[in-house]
Amino acid sequence: MTVPQTLAFCYLSLLWQREAITLSDLLRFVEEDHIPYINAFQHFPEQMKLYGRDRGIFGIESWPDYEDIYKKTIEVGTFLDLPRFPDITEDCYLHPNILCMKYLMEVNLPDEMHNLTCHVVKMTGMGEVDFLTFDPIAKMAKTVKYDVQAVAIIVVVLKLLFLLDDNLEWSLSNLAEKHNEKNKKDKPWFDFRKWYQIMKKAFDEKKQKWEEARAKYLWKSEKPLYYSFVDKPVAYKKREMVVNLQKQFSTLVDSTATAGKKSPSSFQFNWTEEDTDRTCFHGHSLQGVLKEKGQSLLTKNSLYWLSTQKFCRCYCTHVTTYEESNFSLSYQFILNLFSFLLRIKTSLLHEEVSLVEKKLFEKKYSVTKKKSRSKKARRH
Amino acid sequence: MSDFSEELKGPVTDDEVETSVLTGAGMHFPWLQTYVETVAIGGKRKKDFAQTTSACLSFVQEALLKHQWQQAAEYMYSYFQTLEDSDSYKRQAAPEISLQHALYLLHHGMLEDAKRNLSEAETWRHGENTSSRGILINLIQAYKGLLQYYTWSKKKMELSKLDKDDYAYNAVAQDVFNHSWKTSANISALIKIPGVWDPFVKSYVEMLEFYGDRDGAQEVLTNYAYDEKFPSNPNAHIYLYNFLKRQKAPRSKMISVLKILYQIVPSHKLMLEFHTLLRKSEKEEHHKLGLEVLFGVLDFAGCTKNITAWKYLAKYLKKTLMGNHLAWVQDEWNSRKNWWPSFHFSYFWAKSDWKEDTALACEKAFVAGLLLGKGCRYFRYILKQDHQILGKKIKRMKRSVKKYSIVNPRLSY
């Protein structure tokens, strides 16, 4: 049993209890040092001596990776022969309807988009209890990446509304801007360009701070780890050397600079209506991008492009690859934003988006095999 | 519809932070980056530890370039954990970091701290002993030696103020001796390695001379100047020459040392001393070389206003021409006659030299007259000037020029 596996085991227990913590949240808490992982052995009692093989187990030099821990949860669950987990129903935090709402709020998108996400969930069958609940003893034990999936659904909805081809979204923004200027008293139409500008700035700042914090991260603890008693003095000497050098440099650093550690939070971005510096788009209307047709609403955009046109059938672990240059800049931005939020690779998110589309446009996919690979029109 | 391609620029690629040398008091780590990056990962996925520490390093460099010392210090604080890295290559950077820090402290006058740090750095022996590490340890020892030299010279000054009969004299003398022994041990290891070690060599030689070890000092200096493995360094020859001068060495030896310096740096001010030595020598080839050296010095723009050089040239030209060595003068003048007139003897120079320094103008005029004949502008201008003190001299000049100028058709072979 290794430390990553222990973490996977913790996640299994959270899942069993259907707690309001996704895997990405958990890993983020580990990264922010709210959960002991890197130097967990520091908290062990004095009597426990660690050396030899313990060094390999406890001397961790990487943060946990989402896909790695995800795989391990399935392995551990299967190994323990666990029964079917408690059902994930519509009122559970992990249900895509609720998670989509959470992520929509977090990235400052209008609440009205939630209707569309629920719609997509219904059409693809991703809200079904059987689909969502983890069943290790089923033939193909798999669990759903709840957070990645919710975010993928949001990306698909964005594509449905704005196409994200570096063209339409800006024209629609122009229309929204014109309308908002004329009708200042009404509920403003959602302006993609404005949202992009605000979001990009916030995202860049957050990412910069995150990179700086990571660069300053202190991996080695007070208690050095060593292989055997022979190595012990060397390890302690090294530690002494480092502490010495650090002392020399700490005189150059302003001691008042260090801020207190923030308590763990599920939200990384916070948007409120009262904040006049940064526009909050939660209450904005999607009227600019929808049009009425009889009883139902249709998107003004009638086009769509698929993230993946052909899925990989070989025995490798991935189903598709993500080559940035093949896609529009708006799509890349959206993927970068959400992957940063969840601390996952963009390729993983792209894969999930492709899988959602595969379910949504199932019929089209079976037709695609025979026809040529061009843009497909889609109405709903 | 406006174009938003500028807004939607893709992720900015990390420009490689240019590792430039910083002037002034401060730390610089141009070599750390390359040092650390030479680790061969060997196909394994780079661990987050390795990734964050190299990100830390680039942040340090960025902060240093922007002169954000505090931020740089913060990042360095975190960077030190690389010393505990199981990867031995990265650990080797530790002594270098300490050395740089010590230099920084020196800059800021905190000598005691610097000495302490270096002593500690010396004790950090771990990892393989590659040749580059060897030099580094020697460098650390040498800097420590230099610091000890500084204490030694301070104590020496104290000693010189004390009377020999003073009871404290012996104690201080002993203390001084101890310091010097330590210094010599530290520095001698370094200067055996090929390189440019000017401050170390100078201090070491001073110490050796003080204790009367002239042979040792000479050996060190000769080695430093003549060993082929060492890079060509004019200072080495200068130190050796000055040492020989102090020791009142034979003229021929000093000439041979300066000859090499002449080849490396013909415009050096020591060349005038070289000329004097050559002039006093008995060999004719030295006399010819003396003329060459003088012309060589005045080829350079930095020496055009050097009155000594012109004085020497004036006197020597006259002597040479009187000694019937017109061929020598012609040899030297042939390569210069195209550009020296406008370089030294233009009308503009005549006016400005006379205004600035009449003595200089006189000497130059004499040379001009000898080389270009009495018709040259510079000479004529100076002749026209009225001066109480130099008046007689100028008249004498006129006569000599008439007699000896190389342009003069009377004096021909």
Interface residues (C-beta under 8 A of the other chain):
Chain A: E61 S62 W63 D166 W170 S171 N174 R193 Y196 Q197 E211 E212 R214 A215 K216 Y217 L218 W219 K220 P224 V234 A235 K237 K238 R239 M241 V242 N244 L245 Q246 Q248 F249 S250 L252 V253 D254 A257 E324 L329 S330 Q332 F333 N336
Chain B: M1 F4 S5 E7 L8 K9 G10 P11 K47 D48 F49 A50 T52 T53 A55 C56 F59 W69 Q70 A73 E74 Y75 M76 Y77 S78 F80 Q81 L83 E84 R91 A94 I97 S98 H101 D113 N117 E120 W124 H126
